[in-house]
Amino acid sequence: MNEIGEILLGLGDKFAAHVVLAASAIALGLVVALPLAVWASRSQTVARLSLGFASLVQTIPALALLALFFPILLSLRAVFGEDLPTLGFLPALLALALYALLPILRNAVTAQANLDPGVLEAADGVGMTGWQKLRLVEAPLSAPFIMAGIRTASVWTIGAATLATTIGQPSLGDPIFAGLQTQNWALVLAGCIASAGLAMVADALLSVVERGFANRNRLMYGIGALGVALGVGSALAYQMGGEDEDTIVIASKTFSEQYILARLIGDRLKEAGYEVSYRDGLGSAVVHNALASSSIDISIDYTGTIWTNQLKREDNPGREAMYSRIVEWEREENDIRVLGRLGFENAYAFAMLEGRAQQLGVTSLVDLAPIAPQLTVGGDPEFFERPDWEAVVDTYGLQFEEERSFSPTFMYNSLRSGAADVIGAYSSDGRILAERLTILDDPLEALPSYDAMIMLAPSVAGDKKLTRTLEPLIGAIDVEDMRRANFSVDREDEQKVSPDVAAERLSEQIGLSD
Amino acid sequence: MNAPGNSDGQGNGTAPASEGEPIVAFENVERRYDDVVAVGGVDCRVEKGSFVALVGASGSGKSTLLKTVNTLVTPSAGRVLFAGEDVTQMQQARLRRRIGYVFQGIGLFPHLRVGENIAIGPRLAAEPIADERIAELLELVELDPAMADRMPDELSGGQRQRVGVARALAGDPELLLMDEPFGALDPITRDALGEKVRELHDRLGLTTVMVTHDMAEALLLADRVLVMDGGAVVADEHPRALLSGAGGDTAQGLVSVPRRQAEKLAVLEESRAAE
C-alpha cells in the first residue's frame, strides 16, 4: 500500500497532462455539440445525421479511434504542412472530443425536443427574437440535461484518456501500461486509482453544477464551476511550469526490455546533465513515426522489425547487409540516425528444454528436421503467420506433428508440461534463463536478425555530446545480460525488481557504472 | 338577459361591421396546410376598444385566424393589417411586443419568478419596468403582490393564468389576443377570471379578441361574436342579436346549447320550488 502511495505522489505530471487532455477534449466536444444541438432542434435531418454520426463514432473502440487519427493527420499534412503533429496531444484531443460528442449531443437534443411547447409558444408570443428565445428560455431549461450529458462525457473521457498513452500522449495510462507489461501491479493500481479518482471528483463537481442549474441556485453552480476551473487551471499551470524544450524524450514499446533500456539510456543522459522524460508503452508502429517527426528523441528498435514494417521487405539478405541497408535507409528517408547496435538480438529463436535437447541430441535446426514429425511445436498466436516461420520451414524442411498456439506465458510453461517439445521463443527473453532452455542454432541463417539498435530522431541526431554519452552502450550488452535483466523484471517472486533497478544493475553488469 | 359588460359597452346595439377605427383588418385571409383549408377567405375588421369573441367547434379555424395577427401563423393568401400595416412586413418581435397574448397553455417560463415572467416583455424591449408596476399588475389580476417572488410551479392553475394575463398586460398592449384562455380552468375559476378580464377590458380601454368554443362565455363577455365554421366566418352578430335568433343555423346551433341548459335548470328549479 505504501508503494502505491509513493507511486501516486510521483504521478503529478501524468495527472496534470491527463486533466488537461480530458478537459480540452470535453471543451472541444461542447464547442461542436452545442451549436449542432441547436441546429438539430431546428432541422430533423440534422438531428438524424448528427446523432447517427455520433453513435457510429461511439461504436468504434476508443483504442482504434485514437490509432485512426494517426493516418488521418498524416494525410492532412498535405494540407497543413509537415509541422502538423500526428502523435501526442492533437490526435488524442480529436479522438476523445469525438468520443465526448455523443452524450452531450444526445442529451442536448433530447432536452430541446422535450421543452414544453406552451413555453416555446409563450416565448414567441411575448416577442422574443430567435436568439433571445435560445438564450433566455431554451438554454436555461435545457441546461440541467446538458450538464448530465457533460457528466457522462467527462467520466467516459477521463477513462478513455488513459489509452492516449498508446499514441504517445502522456496520461495516467502511462503507469497502467508500464505496469501491465512489467507485471508491476502496484503501478497498474496506482494509475487506475488516480484515473478513477479523477473521474469521481469531476463527476461530483459537475453534479453540483447540474443540481445548481436544476434548482436555479446560482451559488451552487458557481461553486461547482469554480471547482472545475480551479482543477483544470492548476493542471494547466503545472504543465506549463514543467514543460521544457530541452528535455530528451525516450520512448519505449510495451515490453520489459524496452522499459529497462529506456531507463539505462535515460540514466546515462541524466548523469551527463540532460533533462529526461519517458514516453512509455507506445505501439510499435507509433514509435517509428514519432521518432521521424521528433515527437520523441530516442528509441530502441530491432533490425527485423524495421526491415519488415518500414522498408516493407520480405527477403533476408543476412545480418550485416540488413543492418547497413537500414542505417542508410533511415538516414536518407527519415533523417533518423541509427547510432549503433547494442550487441544482442531479440529474435524469434527455437528453444527446447536443455535435458530434452540433450536426450534427443539436438543442437541446431538441422538436427531437428529428421525428428520433427514426432514433435509438437508451440508458438505465440502470430508466430505461425510470420515470414520467420515460413522461412525456417522452407529452409530446413521442417514438418512437425502438430502446431499449437499459446499466449507467451503459457508457451514457456508448455515445454515443462509436455504440451510442446520445441517453441518459438524470443531470444532475449529472461525465461530462457529461468527455464534453462537451449536455443537451437540456425546455421543456414533462415531466421531474420533482430539486432537491437539505438535510434536518434532528427532533433538530436547531430547532438555530439549526446552521441558521445550513448556510444559506450554500442556493442556493450550481450544477450545473456539482457536475458538476466529482463528476467529480474518479469519474474513474479520476491526478487522481482522495477525496470529502474534492473537498468542500474544492467549498467553495473556491463561495466558502465560502479 | 344582459351580459355584464354588455349594457354600456362600445359598439353595442348597432350593426357590428365597420364602425370606428379598425386596429385589425383581415383581408381575404387564407391558410392552407397542404390540401387542408384551415382558414378560407376571411374578410373582416376589429375596431379599437371592442371585445370580439371568435366562436366555433374544434377545427373551425378560429385559433388559426387569431394567430395570423401576431404572426404565429402566416397566411397562405390575403393579408392581415395591424394598425394599418401588413403584419408580415413588420418586424416580428416588435409587433408581438405591441400585442398581449394569453393562451390555454399559459406558458409561464418555469425558470423565472412570477415577477420576472410578468416583466419579460418590457425587458425584451429594453424598457424594464419597476417592482411597483409588477405589484400593480398583480393587483390588477387580484393576486397578492408578494407572489412576485414565487416560482410558477408554486401557483395553482387559476393563479398561473392570472399571471399570464398580467404578463400580457405588462407592455400596455394595443391589442389583447386570447386563445381559449380559460380552457384548462375549473368552472368557478373560469367564471371569475372571465369577468375579471372583461372588467379590465373596460377599465383599461383595451381591444380584445378572444377565441372560445364556449358560446355562453362569448355571449356573456363579448360585445361582438364571430362564429366560424369550416374556416369561414358564418355569423358576425351582437350577443343580443344572436339570442334573438340571428346569425343562421351554425350560430343558432351553438347558441341553443347554453339556452337549453338554462331552460332545463329553470325547470329543475321550478319543480324544486313546487315540492
Interface residues (C-beta under 8 A of the other chain):
Chain A: D116 P117 G118 V119 L120 E121 A122 A123 D124 G125 V126 G127 M128 T129 Q132 L136 V137 P140 L141 R216
Chain B: N70 L72 Q92 A93 R94 L95 R96 R97 Y101 F103 G105 I106 G107 L108 F109 P110 H111 I120 G121 L124 A125 R167
